[in-house]
Amino acid sequence: MKELPKEIERKYLIKKPELEELKAIPGCRATEITQTYLKEDGTGFGRRVRKRGSAGNWEYTYTRKKKISFGERIELEDKIPESQYLKLLKEAAPEQKSIQKVRCCIPYQNQVLEIDIYEFSERYATAEVELPAIETPVALPEWLEVIAEVTDKPGYSNFSLSMSLRFPEEAE
């Protein structure tokens, strides 16, 4: 049997950096993302659709994820046409809100930092690093102000953030 594709990553809560400073880093690729979670379909996989790009040049994806262990998930992702994206949006989970963010992908010491700047937070952002194995050492630059590692911590997944559009530290 063919092994399903995995996403292996570590995630960090960071002090929100200035977007323009990130964009100025050599090799940085910044894209706008709208991410919407869909109602459960009985498969045990979380589902979402994503619109990603900039300046009217968009790509659409349909993703299914299922946690298998610390920092590891099965991830099934397909590019879809805009028409399918719009159709799937009708299946949006009513208790969740779409997440608006800018993702800055920055090469750093043979890894790629994915820094997400969320529209809803003035103080915090997240940084993720995808890895070949969960025990792979993570290299983080000194200029990144890490508050805590939040891999697998409730409240920091995009799924959880879409419920309240705030980080646990910002709760009233």
GIFENMO-V686397 format. One record per backbone hydrogen bond with DSSP energy under -1.0 kcal/mol. CO is the residue of the C=O (numbers start at 0). NH is the residue of the N-H. E is the energy in kcal/mol with one decimal. If there is no record, write none. Layout:
BEGIN
co:CO nh:NH e:E
co:CO nh:NH e:E
END
This chain:
BEGIN
co:4 nh:74 e:-2.7
co:6 nh:72 e:-2.3
co:7 nh:130 e:-3.2
co:9 nh:128 e:-2.1
co:10 nh:149 e:-2.5
co:11 nh:126 e:-2.2
co:12 nh:146 e:-2.9
co:12 nh:147 e:-1.5
co:13 nh:124 e:-2.0
co:17 nh:21 e:-1.9
co:18 nh:22 e:-2.6
co:19 nh:23 e:-1.1
co:21 nh:24 e:-1.7
co:24 nh:27 e:-2.3
co:28 nh:104 e:-2.8
co:30 nh:102 e:-2.9
co:31 nh:52 e:-2.1
co:32 nh:100 e:-2.4
co:33 nh:50 e:-2.5
co:34 nh:98 e:-2.7
co:35 nh:48 e:-2.5
co:36 nh:92 e:-2.5
co:45 nh:64 e:-2.3
co:46 nh:37 e:-2.4
co:47 nh:62 e:-2.6
co:48 nh:35 e:-2.7
co:49 nh:60 e:-2.1
co:50 nh:33 e:-2.3
co:51 nh:58 e:-2.7
co:52 nh:31 e:-2.8
co:53 nh:56 e:-2.2
co:56 nh:53 e:-1.3
co:58 nh:51 e:-2.8
co:59 nh:79 e:-2.5
co:60 nh:49 e:-2.2
co:61 nh:77 e:-2.6
co:62 nh:47 e:-2.1
co:63 nh:75 e:-3.0
co:64 nh:45 e:-3.1
co:65 nh:73 e:-2.9
co:68 nh:71 e:-2.5
co:70 nh:8 e:-2.2
co:71 nh:67 e:-2.7
co:71 nh:68 e:-1.7
co:72 nh:6 e:-3.0
co:73 nh:65 e:-1.8
co:75 nh:63 e:-2.8
co:77 nh:61 e:-2.7
co:80 nh:84 e:-2.1
co:81 nh:85 e:-2.7
co:82 nh:86 e:-1.7
co:83 nh:87 e:-2.9
co:84 nh:88 e:-2.0
co:86 nh:89 e:-1.1
co:87 nh:90 e:-2.5
co:88 nh:91 e:-1.7
co:90 nh:38 e:-3.0
co:92 nh:95 e:-1.6
co:98 nh:34 e:-2.4
co:99 nh:118 e:-2.5
co:100 nh:32 e:-3.0
co:101 nh:116 e:-2.9
co:102 nh:30 e:-2.2
co:103 nh:114 e:-2.7
co:104 nh:28 e:-2.0
co:105 nh:112 e:-3.0
co:107 nh:110 e:-1.4
co:110 nh:107 e:-3.1
co:112 nh:105 e:-2.7
co:113 nh:127 e:-2.0
co:114 nh:103 e:-2.9
co:115 nh:125 e:-1.7
co:116 nh:101 e:-2.2
co:117 nh:120 e:-1.0
co:122 nh:15 e:-2.7
co:124 nh:13 e:-2.6
co:125 nh:115 e:-2.5
co:126 nh:11 e:-2.6
co:127 nh:113 e:-2.6
co:128 nh:9 e:-1.9
co:132 nh:135 e:-2.0
co:140 nh:143 e:-1.3
co:143 nh:145 e:-1.3
co:144 nh:14 e:-2.6
co:147 nh:12 e:-2.9
co:149 nh:152 e:-2.4
co:152 nh:155 e:-1.6
co:156 nh:160 e:-2.8
co:157 nh:161 e:-1.9
co:159 nh:162 e:-1.6
co:160 nh:164 e:-3.1
co:161 nh:96 e:-3.0
co:166 nh:169 e:-2.2
co:167 nh:170 e:-1.4
END
